[in-house]
Amino acid sequence: MASFTESNAITISLILILSFTLPASTSAQQQCDSASTGGCHDEAKSLQLKLIAIFSILVASMIGVCLPLFSRTIPALMPDRDLFVVIKAFASGVILATGYMHVLPDSFNDLMSDCLPINPWKKFPFTTFVAMLSALLTLMIDSFAMSYYKKHGFDRKGGGVDGEKVNNGERGLGNVENGGAHVGHCDGFNGGANDKDSMLLRNRVVAQVLEIGIVVHSVVIGLSMGASNNPCTIRPLIAALCFHQLFEGMGLGGCILQAEYGMKIKAILVFFFSTTTPFGIVLGIGLSNVYSESSPTALIVVGLLNASSAGLLNYMALVDLLAADFMGPKLQDSMRLQAWSFIAVLLGAGGMSLMAKWA
C-alpha cells in the first residue's frame, strides 16, 4: 500500500504543477482559450453544476466499488459463482473501453492540439509511444512485485505476507478460502496451497496497480471538469461520468474482493477511488483562475498522464482481467459460460464506447 500512496502523491504533485501555469499573452494562446469555451461561458451556472457533479460522482463511485464487496451476503454473487464471472467480464469490458475510447483519444487531442508547437508534438506520436511504455512498465511492476513477494514476502511459519495473519477479515496467503474450508500452509509451498497462494498474491497486485491507473485518470478528468466554465460541456458530462464511475467501480471492486483484503485496506482503496474525481473537481475549481486547460503546460502534462493511464488500463483489462479469466479453468471448462462472458464484455465495452459521444 505504501507504493500506491506514493504513486498517488506523485500524480497529485504533477497536477499541482499546473497551478503555476500562467496564462499566455500571445494572440495564439488567446485564440486557444477562446476556442476552449465553445461560445458557452457561464461561471455561476458552471459552479452549480460542478457542486452537483461532486456529490453525484461521489455517490456513484461508492455504490459501484462497494457493490461487489457486499456480494458475499448474496450467494449468487459469490466469487466462485457463474453470475459473478459474467458481471466481472462486463466490468472488465468497461475498463477496456475506458482506456481505448476515453483516455487514449483525450491524450491524442491534448498532444496534437493546435495550441502546441508543431515540432516536436506533431512530428512524433507521443501518445502511443507513452502508452506503449506505460504498458511495458505495468508488466515490469506486475512481474517484479510477484517475484519479490514470492521470494521475500512469504512467512513460511505463519502463512502470510510479511508475517500477515488473518485479521479483520483479511486472509493470509496460507489461508485461502476454498469452498468454506481453509487450506493450510504446506511446507515448501507444494501442491494446491501454493497455487492458491500465488493466485491470491496476483489478485492483490492486480487490485493495487489497477487502482493506480484509475486514480490517475480520475484526477485528470476531475481537474478538467473543475477548471471548465462551460455548462454546455459539464451538463452531459455529469451523467456520463456517473455511469462511468459506477461500472468502473464494479470492476475494481471485484478485484478488491478477490484480493481478500481486510477492512482497513478495503476502506483505503474504496476511499481513494471514490474521492479522486471529486477531489479533481475541487482542485480544478480552486485553480480555475490560474489554470488554463488549453495552455501548453496543461496540455502536455495532462496528455502525457492520459497516455500513461491508457497504457496501464489497456494492459490491465486485457492481460490481468480478461485473459486471466478467459484462459482460466472455470471458463475453459464451460463453453456456455464463455459465451455469456464474451457477450458481457461486448456489452460493457459497447456501452462505455457509446458514452464517448458525451464524455
C-alpha positions as a Markdown table, in Angstrom:
| # | Residue | x | y | z |
|---|---|---|---|---|
| 1 | Met | 0.0 | 0.0 | 0.0 |
| 2 | Ala | 3.0 | 2.3 | 0.5 |
| 3 | Ser | 3.8 | 2.2 | -3.2 |
| 4 | Phe | 0.2 | 3.0 | -4.1 |
| 5 | Thr | 0.1 | 6.0 | -1.7 |
| 6 | Glu | 3.4 | 7.3 | -3.1 |
| 7 | Ser | 2.2 | 6.9 | -6.7 |
| 8 | Asn | -1.0 | 8.8 | -5.8 |
| 9 | Ala | 1.1 | 11.6 | -4.2 |
| 10 | Ile | 3.3 | 11.9 | -7.3 |
| 11 | Thr | 0.2 | 12.1 | -9.6 |
| 12 | Ile | -1.3 | 14.9 | -7.5 |
| 13 | Ser | 2.0 | 16.7 | -7.4 |
| 14 | Leu | 2.2 | 16.7 | -11.2 |
| 15 | Ile | -1.3 | 18.1 | -11.4 |
| 16 | Leu | -0.4 | 20.8 | -8.9 |
| 17 | Ile | 2.4 | 21.9 | -11.2 |
| 18 | Leu | -0.3 | 23.2 | -13.5 |
| 19 | Ser | -1.4 | 25.7 | -10.9 |
| 20 | Phe | 1.8 | 27.7 | -11.7 |
| 21 | Thr | 0.9 | 27.8 | -15.4 |
| 22 | Leu | 0.4 | 31.5 | -16.2 |
| 23 | Pro | -1.9 | 32.5 | -18.9 |
| 24 | Ala | 0.0 | 33.3 | -22.1 |
| 25 | Ser | -0.4 | 36.7 | -23.6 |
| 26 | Thr | 0.2 | 35.8 | -27.2 |
| 27 | Ser | -2.6 | 36.0 | -29.8 |
| 28 | Ala | -2.3 | 32.3 | -30.5 |
| 29 | Gln | -2.9 | 31.5 | -26.8 |
| 30 | Gln | -5.9 | 33.8 | -26.8 |
| 31 | Gln | -7.4 | 32.0 | -29.8 |
| 32 | Cys | -6.9 | 28.7 | -28.0 |
| 33 | Asp | -8.6 | 30.0 | -24.8 |
| 34 | Ser | -11.5 | 31.4 | -26.9 |
| 35 | Ala | -11.9 | 28.1 | -28.8 |
| 36 | Ser | -12.0 | 26.1 | -25.5 |
| 37 | Thr | -15.0 | 28.0 | -24.2 |
| 38 | Gly | -17.0 | 27.0 | -27.3 |
| 39 | Gly | -19.2 | 30.1 | -27.1 |
| 40 | Cys | -20.9 | 28.8 | -23.9 |
| 41 | His | -19.5 | 30.5 | -20.8 |
| 42 | Asp | -21.3 | 31.0 | -17.5 |
| 43 | Glu | -19.3 | 30.8 | -14.3 |
| 44 | Ala | -22.2 | 30.8 | -11.9 |
| 45 | Lys | -24.1 | 28.1 | -13.7 |
| 46 | Ser | -20.9 | 26.1 | -14.1 |
| 47 | Leu | -20.2 | 26.2 | -10.4 |
| 48 | Gln | -23.7 | 24.9 | -9.6 |
| 49 | Leu | -23.2 | 22.0 | -12.0 |
| 50 | Lys | -19.8 | 21.3 | -10.5 |
| 51 | Leu | -21.2 | 21.1 | -7.0 |
| 52 | Ile | -23.9 | 18.7 | -8.2 |
| 53 | Ala | -21.2 | 16.7 | -10.0 |
| 54 | Ile | -19.1 | 16.3 | -6.8 |
| 55 | Phe | -21.9 | 14.8 | -4.9 |
| 56 | Ser | -23.3 | 12.7 | -7.7 |
| 57 | Ile | -20.0 | 11.2 | -8.8 |
| 58 | Leu | -19.0 | 10.5 | -5.2 |
| 59 | Val | -22.2 | 8.6 | -4.6 |
| 60 | Ala | -22.0 | 6.7 | -7.9 |
| 61 | Ser | -18.3 | 5.8 | -7.3 |
| 62 | Met | -19.1 | 4.5 | -3.8 |
| 63 | Ile | -22.0 | 2.4 | -4.9 |
| 64 | Gly | -20.1 | 0.9 | -7.8 |
| 65 | Val | -17.0 | -0.1 | -5.9 |
| 66 | Cys | -18.9 | -1.3 | -2.8 |
| 67 | Leu | -21.4 | -3.5 | -4.6 |
| 68 | Pro | -19.0 | -6.4 | -5.2 |
| 69 | Leu | -17.6 | -6.1 | -1.6 |
| 70 | Phe | -21.1 | -6.8 | -0.2 |
| 71 | Ser | -21.8 | -9.6 | -2.6 |
| 72 | Arg | -20.7 | -12.2 | 0.0 |
| 73 | Thr | -24.1 | -11.7 | 1.6 |
| 74 | Ile | -25.8 | -12.8 | -1.7 |
| 75 | Pro | -25.0 | -16.4 | -2.6 |
| 76 | Ala | -25.5 | -15.9 | -6.3 |
| 77 | Leu | -22.8 | -13.1 | -6.4 |
| 78 | Met | -20.1 | -15.1 | -4.6 |
| 79 | Pro | -16.7 | -15.0 | -6.5 |
| 80 | Asp | -17.0 | -18.8 | -7.3 |
| 81 | Arg | -20.4 | -18.4 | -8.9 |
| 82 | Asp | -21.1 | -18.0 | -12.7 |
| 83 | Leu | -23.0 | -14.8 | -12.2 |
| 84 | Phe | -20.0 | -13.1 | -10.6 |
| 85 | Val | -17.8 | -14.1 | -13.5 |
| 86 | Val | -20.3 | -12.6 | -16.0 |
| 87 | Ile | -20.6 | -9.4 | -14.1 |
| 88 | Lys | -16.8 | -9.1 | -13.8 |
| 89 | Ala | -16.5 | -9.7 | -17.5 |
| 90 | Phe | -18.9 | -6.8 | -18.1 |
| 91 | Ala | -16.9 | -4.5 | -15.8 |
| 92 | Ser | -13.7 | -5.6 | -17.5 |
| 93 | Gly | -15.2 | -4.5 | -20.8 |
| 94 | Val | -16.0 | -1.1 | -19.3 |
| 95 | Ile | -12.4 | -0.7 | -18.1 |
| 96 | Leu | -11.1 | -1.8 | -21.6 |
| 97 | Ala | -13.3 | 0.8 | -23.3 |
| 98 | Thr | -12.3 | 3.4 | -20.8 |
| 99 | Gly | -8.7 | 3.1 | -21.9 |
| 100 | Tyr | -9.3 | 2.8 | -25.7 |
| 101 | Met | -12.3 | 5.1 | -26.2 |
| 102 | His | -11.9 | 7.8 | -23.5 |
| 103 | Val | -8.4 | 8.2 | -22.1 |
| 104 | Leu | -6.4 | 7.5 | -25.3 |
| 105 | Pro | -8.4 | 9.8 | -27.6 |
| 106 | Asp | -8.2 | 12.6 | -24.9 |
| 107 | Ser | -4.4 | 12.2 | -24.9 |
| 108 | Phe | -4.4 | 12.4 | -28.7 |
| 109 | Asn | -6.5 | 15.6 | -28.5 |
| 110 | Asp | -4.2 | 17.2 | -26.0 |
| 111 | Leu | -0.8 | 16.3 | -27.5 |
| 112 | Met | -2.0 | 17.1 | -31.1 |
| 113 | Ser | -3.6 | 20.4 | -30.2 |
| 114 | Asp | -3.1 | 23.4 | -32.3 |
| 115 | Cys | -2.0 | 25.2 | -29.1 |
| 116 | Leu | 1.2 | 23.2 | -29.1 |
| 117 | Pro | 4.2 | 23.8 | -31.4 |
| 118 | Ile | 4.4 | 21.6 | -34.5 |
| 119 | Asn | 7.9 | 20.5 | -33.5 |
| 120 | Pro | 8.1 | 18.0 | -31.8 |
| 121 | Trp | 4.4 | 17.3 | -30.8 |
| 122 | Lys | 3.1 | 16.8 | -34.4 |
| 123 | Lys | 6.2 | 15.2 | -35.7 |
| 124 | Phe | 6.2 | 12.1 | -33.4 |
| 125 | Pro | 3.2 | 10.0 | -32.0 |
| 126 | Phe | 3.9 | 10.7 | -28.3 |
| 127 | Thr | 0.5 | 9.3 | -27.2 |
| 128 | Thr | 1.0 | 5.8 | -28.5 |
| 129 | Phe | 4.7 | 5.9 | -27.5 |
| 130 | Val | 4.0 | 6.8 | -23.9 |
| 131 | Ala | 1.0 | 4.3 | -23.8 |
| 132 | Met | 3.3 | 1.5 | -25.0 |
| 133 | Leu | 6.0 | 2.4 | -22.4 |
| 134 | Ser | 3.3 | 2.5 | -19.7 |
| 135 | Ala | 2.0 | -1.0 | -20.7 |
| 136 | Leu | 5.6 | -2.3 | -20.5 |
| 137 | Leu | 6.2 | -0.6 | -17.2 |
| 138 | Thr | 3.0 | -2.1 | -15.8 |
| 139 | Leu | 4.2 | -5.6 | -17.0 |
| 140 | Met | 7.5 | -4.9 | -15.2 |
| 141 | Ile | 5.8 | -3.9 | -12.0 |
| 142 | Asp | 3.4 | -6.9 | -12.2 |
| 143 | Ser | 6.3 | -9.3 | -12.7 |
| 144 | Phe | 8.8 | -7.8 | -10.2 |
| 145 | Ala | 6.1 | -7.5 | -7.5 |
| 146 | Met | 5.1 | -11.1 | -7.9 |
| 147 | Ser | 8.8 | -12.2 | -7.8 |
| 148 | Tyr | 9.6 | -10.1 | -4.8 |
| 149 | Tyr | 6.8 | -11.3 | -2.6 |
| 150 | Lys | 7.3 | -14.9 | -3.6 |
| 151 | Lys | 11.0 | -14.7 | -2.6 |
| 152 | His | 10.8 | -12.3 | 0.4 |
| 153 | Gly | 7.2 | -11.8 | 1.4 |
| 154 | Phe | 6.1 | -15.2 | 2.4 |
| 155 | Asp | 6.1 | -16.1 | 6.1 |
| 156 | Arg | 6.6 | -19.8 | 5.9 |
| 157 | Lys | 5.7 | -20.4 | 9.5 |
| 158 | Gly | 2.8 | -18.1 | 9.9 |
| 159 | Gly | 1.3 | -18.4 | 6.5 |
| 160 | Gly | 1.1 | -14.9 | 5.1 |
| 161 | Val | 2.9 | -12.0 | 3.5 |
| 162 | Asp | 5.4 | -10.2 | 5.8 |
| 163 | Gly | 4.0 | -12.1 | 8.8 |
| 164 | Glu | 0.5 | -11.2 | 7.9 |
| 165 | Lys | -2.2 | -13.1 | 9.7 |
| 166 | Val | -5.9 | -13.4 | 9.4 |
| 167 | Asn | -7.2 | -10.2 | 10.9 |
| 168 | Asn | -10.3 | -8.1 | 10.4 |
| 169 | Gly | -11.4 | -10.4 | 7.6 |
| 170 | Glu | -8.0 | -10.2 | 5.8 |
| 171 | Arg | -6.7 | -13.6 | 4.8 |
| 172 | Gly | -3.1 | -14.5 | 4.9 |
| 173 | Leu | -1.7 | -16.2 | 1.8 |
| 174 | Gly | -1.5 | -19.6 | 3.5 |
| 175 | Asn | -5.2 | -19.5 | 4.5 |
| 176 | Val | -7.0 | -19.1 | 1.2 |
| 177 | Glu | -10.7 | -19.9 | 1.4 |
| 178 | Asn | -11.7 | -22.9 | -0.6 |
| 179 | Gly | -15.4 | -23.7 | -0.5 |
| 180 | Gly | -15.8 | -22.7 | 3.1 |
| 181 | Ala | -12.7 | -24.5 | 4.3 |
| 182 | His | -9.2 | -23.2 | 4.9 |
| 183 | Val | -6.3 | -24.6 | 3.0 |
| 184 | Gly | -3.3 | -25.0 | 5.3 |
| 185 | His | 0.2 | -23.9 | 4.5 |
| 186 | Cys | 2.2 | -26.8 | 3.1 |
| 187 | Asp | 5.9 | -27.0 | 3.8 |
| 188 | Gly | 7.9 | -25.7 | 0.7 |
| 189 | Phe | 4.7 | -24.4 | -0.8 |
| 190 | Asn | 3.9 | -27.5 | -2.7 |
| 191 | Gly | 0.6 | -28.6 | -4.2 |
| 192 | Gly | -2.7 | -26.7 | -4.3 |
| 193 | Ala | -1.9 | -24.4 | -1.5 |
| 194 | Asn | 1.0 | -22.9 | -3.5 |
| 195 | Asp | -1.3 | -22.3 | -6.5 |
| 196 | Lys | -3.9 | -20.6 | -4.3 |
| 197 | Asp | -1.2 | -18.5 | -2.6 |
| 198 | Ser | 0.1 | -17.3 | -5.9 |
| 199 | Met | -3.4 | -16.6 | -7.1 |
| 200 | Leu | -4.2 | -14.5 | -4.0 |
| 201 | Leu | -0.9 | -12.6 | -4.3 |
| 202 | Arg | -1.6 | -11.9 | -8.0 |
| 203 | Asn | -5.1 | -10.6 | -7.2 |
| 204 | Arg | -3.6 | -8.2 | -4.7 |
| 205 | Val | -1.0 | -6.9 | -7.2 |
| 206 | Val | -3.7 | -6.5 | -9.8 |
| 207 | Ala | -6.0 | -4.6 | -7.4 |
| 208 | Gln | -3.3 | -2.1 | -6.4 |
| 209 | Val | -1.9 | -1.5 | -9.9 |
| 210 | Leu | -5.4 | -1.1 | -11.4 |
| 211 | Glu | -6.3 | 1.4 | -8.7 |
| 212 | Ile | -3.3 | 3.5 | -9.6 |
| 213 | Gly | -4.3 | 3.7 | -13.2 |
| 214 | Ile | -7.9 | 4.6 | -12.4 |
| 215 | Val | -6.8 | 7.2 | -9.8 |
| 216 | Val | -4.5 | 9.0 | -12.4 |
| 217 | His | -7.4 | 9.1 | -14.9 |
| 218 | Ser | -9.9 | 10.2 | -12.3 |
| 219 | Val | -7.9 | 13.1 | -11.1 |
| 220 | Val | -7.3 | 14.3 | -14.6 |
| 221 | Ile | -10.9 | 14.2 | -15.7 |
| 222 | Gly | -12.0 | 15.8 | -12.4 |
| 223 | Leu | -9.5 | 18.6 | -12.9 |
| 224 | Ser | -10.7 | 19.3 | -16.4 |
| 225 | Met | -14.3 | 19.5 | -15.3 |
| 226 | Gly | -13.5 | 21.7 | -12.3 |
| 227 | Ala | -11.5 | 24.2 | -14.4 |
| 228 | Ser | -14.1 | 24.4 | -17.1 |
| 229 | Asn | -16.7 | 27.2 | -17.1 |
| 230 | Asn | -18.6 | 25.8 | -20.0 |
| 231 | Pro | -22.0 | 24.5 | -18.7 |
| 232 | Cys | -22.8 | 23.1 | -22.2 |
| 233 | Thr | -20.0 | 20.7 | -21.7 |
| 234 | Ile | -20.3 | 20.0 | -18.0 |
| 235 | Arg | -24.1 | 19.1 | -18.0 |
| 236 | Pro | -23.9 | 15.9 | -20.2 |
| 237 | Leu | -20.5 | 15.1 | -18.6 |
| 238 | Ile | -22.1 | 14.6 | -15.2 |
| 239 | Ala | -24.4 | 11.8 | -16.3 |
| 240 | Ala | -21.7 | 10.2 | -18.4 |
| 241 | Leu | -19.1 | 10.2 | -15.5 |
| 242 | Cys | -21.6 | 8.8 | -13.0 |
| 243 | Phe | -22.2 | 5.8 | -15.2 |
| 244 | His | -18.5 | 5.6 | -15.9 |
| 245 | Gln | -17.6 | 5.6 | -12.2 |
| 246 | Leu | -20.4 | 3.2 | -11.4 |
| 247 | Phe | -19.3 | 0.4 | -13.8 |
| 248 | Glu | -15.6 | 1.1 | -13.5 |
| 249 | Gly | -16.0 | 0.8 | -9.7 |
| 250 | Met | -17.7 | -2.6 | -10.1 |
| 251 | Gly | -14.6 | -3.8 | -12.0 |
| 252 | Leu | -12.3 | -2.5 | -9.3 |
| 253 | Gly | -14.5 | -3.7 | -6.5 |
| 254 | Gly | -14.4 | -7.3 | -8.0 |
| 255 | Cys | -10.6 | -7.2 | -8.0 |
| 256 | Ile | -10.5 | -5.9 | -4.4 |
| 257 | Leu | -13.0 | -8.7 | -3.3 |
| 258 | Gln | -10.8 | -11.4 | -4.9 |
| 259 | Ala | -7.7 | -9.9 | -3.2 |
| 260 | Glu | -9.4 | -10.8 | 0.2 |
| 261 | Tyr | -8.0 | -7.7 | 1.9 |
| 262 | Gly | -9.0 | -6.8 | 5.5 |
| 263 | Met | -11.5 | -4.0 | 6.2 |
| 264 | Lys | -8.8 | -1.4 | 6.7 |
| 265 | Ile | -7.1 | -1.9 | 3.3 |
| 266 | Lys | -10.5 | -2.2 | 1.6 |
| 267 | Ala | -11.6 | 1.1 | 3.1 |
| 268 | Ile | -8.4 | 2.8 | 1.9 |
| 269 | Leu | -8.9 | 1.5 | -1.7 |
| 270 | Val | -12.6 | 2.4 | -1.7 |
| 271 | Phe | -11.8 | 5.9 | -0.3 |
| 272 | Phe | -9.2 | 6.7 | -3.0 |
| 273 | Phe | -11.3 | 5.5 | -5.9 |
| 274 | Ser | -14.5 | 7.3 | -4.6 |
| 275 | Thr | -12.9 | 10.6 | -3.8 |
| 276 | Thr | -10.3 | 11.2 | -6.6 |
| 277 | Thr | -12.7 | 12.5 | -9.2 |
| 278 | Pro | -14.5 | 14.8 | -6.7 |
| 279 | Phe | -11.1 | 15.9 | -5.4 |
| 280 | Gly | -10.0 | 16.7 | -9.0 |
| 281 | Ile | -13.2 | 18.8 | -9.5 |
| 282 | Val | -12.5 | 20.7 | -6.3 |
| 283 | Leu | -8.9 | 21.2 | -7.3 |
| 284 | Gly | -10.0 | 22.5 | -10.7 |
| 285 | Ile | -12.4 | 24.9 | -9.1 |
| 286 | Gly | -9.6 | 26.3 | -6.9 |
| 287 | Leu | -7.2 | 26.7 | -9.8 |
| 288 | Ser | -9.8 | 28.0 | -12.3 |
| 289 | Asn | -8.3 | 31.5 | -12.1 |
| 290 | Val | -4.8 | 30.4 | -12.9 |
| 291 | Tyr | -5.3 | 27.1 | -14.7 |
| 292 | Ser | -6.0 | 27.1 | -18.4 |
| 293 | Glu | -6.7 | 23.7 | -19.9 |
| 294 | Ser | -5.5 | 25.0 | -23.3 |
| 295 | Ser | -2.2 | 26.3 | -22.1 |
| 296 | Pro | 0.9 | 24.3 | -23.4 |
| 297 | Thr | 2.0 | 23.2 | -20.0 |
| 298 | Ala | -1.5 | 21.9 | -19.1 |
| 299 | Leu | -1.9 | 20.1 | -22.5 |
| 300 | Ile | 1.5 | 18.4 | -22.2 |
| 301 | Val | 1.1 | 17.3 | -18.6 |
| 302 | Val | -2.5 | 16.1 | -18.9 |
| 303 | Gly | -1.8 | 14.5 | -22.3 |
| 304 | Leu | 1.2 | 12.5 | -21.0 |
| 305 | Leu | -0.7 | 11.5 | -17.9 |
| 306 | Asn | -3.7 | 10.3 | -20.0 |
| 307 | Ala | -1.4 | 8.3 | -22.3 |
| 308 | Ser | 0.2 | 6.6 | -19.3 |
| 309 | Ser | -3.1 | 5.9 | -17.8 |
| 310 | Ala | -4.4 | 4.5 | -21.1 |
| 311 | Gly | -1.5 | 2.1 | -21.5 |
| 312 | Leu | -1.9 | 0.9 | -17.9 |
| 313 | Leu | -5.7 | 0.4 | -18.2 |
| 314 | Asn | -5.4 | -1.4 | -21.5 |
| 315 | Tyr | -2.8 | -3.8 | -20.2 |
| 316 | Met | -4.7 | -4.5 | -17.0 |
| 317 | Ala | -8.0 | -5.0 | -18.8 |
| 318 | Leu | -6.6 | -7.3 | -21.5 |
| 319 | Val | -3.9 | -9.3 | -19.6 |
| 320 | Asp | -4.8 | -9.3 | -15.9 |
| 321 | Leu | -8.6 | -9.3 | -16.1 |
| 322 | Leu | -9.9 | -10.7 | -19.4 |
| 323 | Ala | -7.1 | -13.0 | -20.4 |
| 324 | Ala | -6.6 | -14.3 | -16.9 |
| 325 | Asp | -10.4 | -15.2 | -16.6 |
| 326 | Phe | -11.0 | -16.5 | -20.2 |
| 327 | Met | -7.8 | -18.7 | -20.1 |
| 328 | Gly | -8.6 | -19.9 | -16.6 |
| 329 | Pro | -10.1 | -23.3 | -15.8 |
| 330 | Lys | -13.5 | -22.0 | -14.9 |
| 331 | Leu | -14.3 | -20.5 | -18.3 |
| 332 | Gln | -12.3 | -23.1 | -20.2 |
| 333 | Asp | -14.4 | -25.9 | -18.8 |
| 334 | Ser | -17.7 | -24.2 | -19.8 |
| 335 | Met | -18.4 | -23.1 | -23.4 |
| 336 | Arg | -21.7 | -21.7 | -22.3 |
| 337 | Leu | -20.2 | -19.6 | -19.6 |
| 338 | Gln | -17.5 | -18.4 | -22.1 |
| 339 | Ala | -20.2 | -17.3 | -24.5 |
| 340 | Trp | -22.1 | -15.3 | -21.8 |
| 341 | Ser | -18.9 | -13.8 | -20.6 |
| 342 | Phe | -18.0 | -12.6 | -24.2 |
| 343 | Ile | -21.4 | -11.1 | -24.5 |
| 344 | Ala | -21.0 | -9.3 | -21.2 |
| 345 | Val | -17.6 | -8.0 | -22.3 |
| 346 | Leu | -19.1 | -6.7 | -25.6 |
| 347 | Leu | -22.0 | -5.0 | -23.7 |
| 348 | Gly | -19.7 | -3.4 | -21.2 |
| 349 | Ala | -17.2 | -2.2 | -23.9 |
| 350 | Gly | -20.1 | -1.1 | -26.2 |
| 351 | Gly | -21.9 | 0.8 | -23.6 |
| 352 | Met | -18.8 | 2.7 | -22.4 |
| 353 | Ser | -17.8 | 3.3 | -26.1 |
| 354 | Leu | -21.3 | 4.9 | -26.7 |
| 355 | Met | -20.7 | 7.3 | -23.7 |
| 356 | Ala | -17.6 | 8.6 | -25.6 |
| 357 | Lys | -20.1 | 10.7 | -27.5 |
| 358 | Trp | -20.7 | 12.8 | -24.4 |
| 359 | Ala | -17.5 | 12.3 | -22.3 |
